[in-house]
Amino acid sequence: MDEEIKNLLKKNLEASEESLKILKKIHRDVRWRRLFGFAKFAVVIALLVFSYITLEPLLANIIDTYQKVLNPAGSQNVNLNVGINPDTIPSGLKNLIDGFLNQR
């Protein structure tokens, strides 16, 4: 019986050592995954910052040109959210709009 216990303990020790090897491999894999996950995140953030720094002057120029196309007068600031005062519409334009709307 003493020999049987020694054999069981030896098998248990071998299984424990094998489990320990597998556990160390898993732990090493988890560390590398964390490192590369952080590296991927850092690369994405760096690319976003670089893109913003590089494209911001170009986009500012394009937006400025677009604003000039929308508002060719330049110095007039028109607030489109306020609406149009009907008293300021020329009478010829009022007649044209009324004629168009009455046709329907």
C-alpha positions in Angstrom: 0.0 0.0 0.0 2.9 2.3 0.7 4.2 1.8 -2.8 0.8 2.6 -4.3 0.7 5.9 -2.4 4.1 6.8 -3.7 3.0 6.0 -7.3 -0.1 8.2 -6.8 1.9 11.0 -5.4 4.4 10.8 -8.2 1.6 10.9 -10.8 0.0 13.8 -9.0 3.3 15.7 -9.0 3.8 15.1 -12.7 0.3 16.3 -13.4 0.8 19.3 -11.3 4.1 20.2 -13.0 2.5 19.8 -16.4 -0.4 22.0 -15.3 2.1 24.6 -14.1 3.8 24.6 -17.5 0.5 25.1 -19.2 -0.5 27.8 -16.8 2.8 29.7 -17.3 2.2 29.6 -21.1 -1.3 30.9 -20.7 0.0 33.7 -18.4 2.7 34.7 -20.8 0.1 34.7 -23.7 -2.2 37.0 -21.6 0.7 39.4 -21.0 1.6 39.6 -24.7 -2.1 40.1 -25.6 -2.3 43.0 -23.2 0.8 44.6 -24.5 -0.2 44.3 -28.1 -3.7 45.5 -27.3 -2.3 48.6 -25.7 0.0 49.1 -28.6 -2.8 48.9 -31.1 -4.8 51.4 -29.1 -1.8 53.7 -29.0 -1.3 53.4 -32.7 -4.9 54.3 -33.4 -4.8 57.3 -31.1 -1.6 58.5 -32.7 -3.0 58.1 -36.2 -6.1 60.1 -35.2 -4.0 62.9 -33.7 -1.6 63.0 -36.7 -4.5 63.0 -39.1 -6.2 65.9 -37.3 -3.0 67.9 -37.2 -2.3 67.3 -40.8 -5.8 67.8 -42.2 -7.0 70.6 -40.0 -5.5 73.4 -42.0 -6.8 71.9 -45.2 -10.2 71.4 -43.8 -10.2 75.0 -42.5 -9.4 76.2 -46.0 -12.2 74.1 -47.5 -14.7 75.2 -45.0 -13.7 78.9 -45.4 -14.2 78.5 -49.2 -17.5 76.8 -48.7 -18.7 79.7 -46.4 -17.7 82.2 -49.1 -19.7 80.3 -51.6 -22.7 80.3 -49.3 -22.4 83.9 -48.3 -20.7 85.8 -51.2 -21.4 89.2 -49.6 -18.9 88.3 -46.9 -19.6 91.0 -44.4 -23.3 90.2 -44.0 -24.2 87.8 -41.1 -27.5 86.3 -41.9 -29.1 84.2 -39.2 -31.2 81.6 -41.0 -32.8 80.3 -37.8 -34.8 83.5 -37.2 -36.9 83.3 -40.3 -37.9 86.0 -42.8 -39.9 89.0 -42.0 -42.7 89.1 -44.6 -42.6 92.9 -44.7 -39.0 92.8 -46.1 -39.9 90.6 -49.1 -40.2 92.7 -52.3 -43.8 92.9 -53.7 -42.8 91.3 -57.0 -41.3 88.3 -55.3 -44.4 88.1 -53.1 -46.7 88.0 -56.2 -44.5 85.3 -57.8 -44.6 83.1 -54.7 -48.4 83.7 -54.2 -49.0 82.8 -57.9 -46.9 79.6 -57.6 -48.7 78.5 -54.4 -52.2 79.3 -55.7 -51.6 77.0 -58.8 -51.5 74.0 -56.6 
